[in-house]
Structure formats: structure tokens, C-alpha cells
Amino acid sequence: MDLVQRIRQGDRAAWNELYQRYHDQLLLSVRMRLGPGLRRYLQSEDIFQSVALEAFRSLERFEYRGEGSLERYLRTLVVNKIRDRADAFAAQKRADTLPLDETHAESLPAPGPSYHDAERYERLERALEALPTEQRELIVLRKLEGLSSQEVAARLGIGDDAARKAFSRAMARLTTLLAAPRGA
């Protein structure tokens, strides 16, 4: 909360500190939520920058609700921004104002991530993408979006106990993937 107060008082260094602190994990959230299909057309870093600007402009509305509330607030902004961009993208696609054939797709800029801790986050991203979809979704919901096991269970339409067990299996598999030597 000290960081938020300093930002509200106009401390640019505090804003830079906040940006650095959450950059990589929020960028990873953006990339995991976009998926490979949308990543061909939407830039992860652009969405992250847009979220960062929105967060800066809306910090006056942020209410501290205990430890982790700022991170939850920022993750909510990420999910909403992605949803907005995906909706706009779908509307353009339906209106035929967006070329989607392969020849036009090649002219778009490459959507590579620009993590500050590139080695760590790129490896984590590759491991997450190697997981089965269901396991990846569990981890994204719990670890990147910060939902409780009860919230994940409700969203997936399963019991809390089943969600907990499935999450444990997913984390075990992710740990195995991350422990494997590179290129293995």
C-alpha cells in the first residue's frame, strides 16, 4: 500500500518500481490468456502497456483489501483488457475489416515477449504451453489469475476437492517440465 500511496502523491520512482515488480508476471498472464491464435494478431507487450497505463490512471479507484489486493486488481485489469481486445478483434473479423489469411498475417509484427527476466519467464511459458490444456488452465486460474480453489472449481464446474487434486497434479507436471534439461 505504501507504493500505491507514493504513486498517488506523484512519486515517479514508485510508479517505476510498481511497473518493474509486476511486469514479467503480468506479461506472462497476458501471453497465457491470449493463446497462440490471438498472439498472431495482438501484441502481448502492447496489451501489457495498455493495462499499465490503465492501472496508473485508475489507481485512485483502487481500494486496499489486504495483502495481494493490488496484484489481484492488476490481474483483473489484464483479463478485462484481453477480453476487450479479443472482442474488438472478433468484431473486426466479422466485419471483414481484418485480413486473416496467411499472406496478411506474415506482414504483422512478430509477437515475441520482452520479459525482463527473459530466461526464467520464457522457460516457464514453454513449460506451461507443453501442458495439456486442462492442466494449463488450472495453473493459469490459480497462479496467474489468483483464484481460490473454490473459485476455480466453480468456474470449471467441478468439486473443490477435485479441483485441488487436479491442480496438484498440474503443478507436479509443470515442476517436472521445468526440471527437465533444456532441449529434452
C-alpha positions as CSV (number, residue, x, y, z in Angstrom):
1,M,0.0,0.0,0.0
2,D,3.0,2.3,0.6
3,L,3.8,2.0,-3.1
4,V,0.3,3.0,-4.1
5,Q,0.3,5.9,-1.7
6,R,3.6,7.1,-3.1
7,I,2.3,6.9,-6.7
8,R,-0.9,8.8,-5.7
9,Q,1.4,11.5,-4.3
10,G,3.2,11.8,-7.7
11,D,6.3,9.8,-7.0
12,R,7.5,8.6,-10.4
13,A,10.1,6.3,-8.9
14,A,7.3,4.4,-7.1
15,W,5.4,4.0,-10.4
16,N,8.6,2.6,-12.0
17,E,9.1,0.3,-9.0
18,L,5.5,-1.0,-9.4
19,Y,6.0,-1.5,-13.1
20,Q,9.2,-3.4,-12.6
21,R,7.7,-5.5,-9.8
22,Y,4.7,-6.8,-11.8
23,H,6.0,-6.6,-15.4
24,D,7.0,-10.2,-16.0
25,Q,4.2,-12.0,-14.2
26,L,1.5,-9.8,-15.8
27,L,3.1,-10.2,-19.2
28,L,3.0,-13.9,-18.7
29,S,-0.6,-13.6,-17.8
30,V,-1.3,-11.7,-21.0
31,R,0.5,-14.3,-23.1
32,M,-1.2,-17.3,-21.5
33,R,-4.6,-15.7,-21.8
34,L,-4.2,-14.6,-25.4
35,G,-3.2,-18.1,-26.5
36,P,-1.2,-18.8,-29.7
37,G,-4.1,-17.9,-32.1
38,L,-4.6,-14.3,-30.8
39,R,-0.9,-13.8,-30.3
40,R,-0.5,-14.0,-34.1
41,Y,-2.6,-10.8,-34.3
42,L,-2.3,-9.0,-31.0
43,Q,0.9,-7.9,-29.3
44,S,1.3,-9.1,-25.8
45,E,3.5,-6.2,-24.8
46,D,1.0,-3.7,-26.3
47,I,-1.8,-5.2,-24.1
48,F,0.5,-5.1,-21.1
49,Q,1.4,-1.5,-21.7
50,S,-2.3,-0.6,-22.1
51,V,-3.0,-2.3,-18.8
52,A,-0.1,-0.5,-17.1
53,L,-1.5,2.9,-18.4
54,E,-5.0,2.0,-17.3
55,A,-3.7,1.0,-13.8
56,F,-1.8,4.2,-13.5
57,R,-4.9,6.2,-14.4
58,S,-7.2,4.3,-12.2
59,L,-5.1,3.9,-9.0
60,E,-7.3,6.5,-7.3
61,R,-10.1,3.9,-7.6
62,F,-8.0,1.1,-6.2
63,E,-9.1,0.0,-2.7
64,Y,-6.7,-1.8,-0.5
65,R,-8.4,-5.0,0.8
66,G,-5.5,-6.8,2.3
67,E,-2.3,-8.4,1.2
68,G,-2.3,-9.3,-2.5
69,S,-5.2,-6.9,-3.4
70,L,-3.1,-4.8,-5.7
71,E,-1.9,-7.8,-7.6
72,R,-5.5,-9.1,-7.9
73,Y,-6.5,-5.6,-9.1
74,L,-3.8,-5.6,-11.8
75,R,-4.7,-9.2,-12.9
76,T,-8.3,-8.2,-13.2
77,L,-7.3,-5.3,-15.5
78,V,-5.2,-7.8,-17.6
79,V,-8.2,-10.1,-18.0
80,N,-10.6,-7.3,-18.9
81,K,-8.1,-5.7,-21.3
82,I,-7.6,-9.0,-23.1
83,R,-11.4,-9.6,-23.2
84,D,-11.9,-6.1,-24.7
85,R,-9.1,-6.6,-27.3
86,A,-10.4,-10.1,-28.2
87,D,-14.0,-8.7,-28.6
88,A,-12.7,-5.9,-30.8
89,F,-10.7,-8.3,-32.8
90,A,-13.7,-10.6,-33.3
91,A,-15.8,-7.6,-34.4
92,Q,-13.3,-6.6,-37.0
93,K,-13.1,-10.2,-38.2
94,R,-16.9,-10.4,-38.5
95,A,-17.0,-7.1,-40.3
96,D,-14.3,-8.3,-42.7
97,T,-12.1,-5.3,-41.9
98,L,-9.3,-7.5,-40.7
99,P,-7.4,-9.7,-43.1
100,L,-6.9,-13.1,-41.7
101,D,-5.3,-15.1,-44.5
102,E,-1.7,-16.3,-44.1
103,T,-0.3,-13.7,-46.6
104,H,-1.5,-10.8,-44.5
105,A,-0.6,-12.5,-41.2
106,E,3.0,-12.6,-42.3
107,S,3.1,-8.8,-42.6
108,L,2.2,-8.3,-38.9
109,P,5.0,-7.7,-36.4
110,A,6.4,-10.7,-34.6
111,P,4.7,-11.0,-31.2
112,G,7.7,-12.0,-29.1
113,P,7.7,-11.4,-25.4
114,S,10.0,-8.9,-23.8
115,Y,10.3,-10.2,-20.3
116,H,12.8,-8.5,-18.0
117,D,13.8,-11.9,-16.7
118,A,13.6,-13.5,-20.1
119,E,15.3,-16.8,-19.4
120,R,13.0,-17.6,-16.4
121,Y,9.7,-16.5,-17.9
122,E,10.3,-17.8,-21.4
123,R,11.1,-21.2,-19.9
124,L,8.0,-21.1,-17.7
125,E,5.9,-20.1,-20.7
126,R,7.2,-23.0,-22.8
127,A,6.6,-25.4,-19.9
128,L,3.0,-24.1,-19.5
129,E,2.3,-24.4,-23.2
130,A,3.6,-28.0,-23.1
131,L,1.0,-29.0,-20.5
132,P,-2.4,-30.4,-21.5
133,T,-5.0,-27.6,-21.9
134,E,-6.9,-28.6,-18.7
135,Q,-3.7,-28.6,-16.6
136,R,-2.6,-25.3,-18.1
137,E,-6.0,-23.7,-17.4
138,L,-5.9,-24.8,-13.7
139,I,-2.4,-23.2,-13.2
140,V,-3.4,-20.0,-15.1
141,L,-6.5,-19.7,-13.0
142,R,-4.8,-20.4,-9.6
143,K,-1.4,-18.9,-10.1
144,L,-1.7,-16.2,-12.7
145,E,-5.3,-15.0,-12.0
146,G,-5.1,-15.7,-8.3
147,L,-8.4,-17.5,-8.0
148,S,-9.0,-19.7,-4.9
149,S,-9.6,-23.4,-5.4
150,Q,-13.3,-22.9,-4.7
151,E,-13.5,-20.2,-7.5
152,V,-11.6,-22.5,-9.9
153,A,-14.0,-25.3,-9.1
154,A,-17.0,-23.2,-9.7
155,R,-15.6,-21.9,-12.9
156,L,-14.8,-25.4,-14.2
157,G,-18.0,-26.9,-12.9
158,I,-16.2,-29.5,-10.6
159,G,-16.0,-30.0,-6.9
160,D,-13.4,-28.2,-4.8
161,D,-11.7,-31.5,-3.8
162,A,-11.4,-32.5,-7.5
163,A,-10.0,-29.0,-8.4
164,R,-7.4,-29.2,-5.6
165,K,-6.3,-32.7,-6.7
166,A,-6.2,-31.7,-10.4
167,F,-4.2,-28.6,-9.5
168,S,-1.7,-30.6,-7.5
169,R,-1.2,-33.0,-10.5
170,A,-0.8,-30.0,-12.8
171,M,1.8,-28.4,-10.6
172,A,3.7,-31.7,-10.3
173,R,3.7,-32.0,-14.1
174,L,4.9,-28.4,-14.5
175,T,7.6,-28.9,-12.0
176,T,8.8,-32.0,-13.9
177,L,8.8,-30.0,-17.1
178,L,10.8,-27.2,-15.6
179,A,13.3,-29.6,-14.0
180,A,14.0,-31.3,-17.4
181,P,17.2,-30.3,-19.0
182,R,16.8,-27.8,-21.9
183,G,16.1,-29.4,-25.2
184,A,14.9,-32.6,-23.5
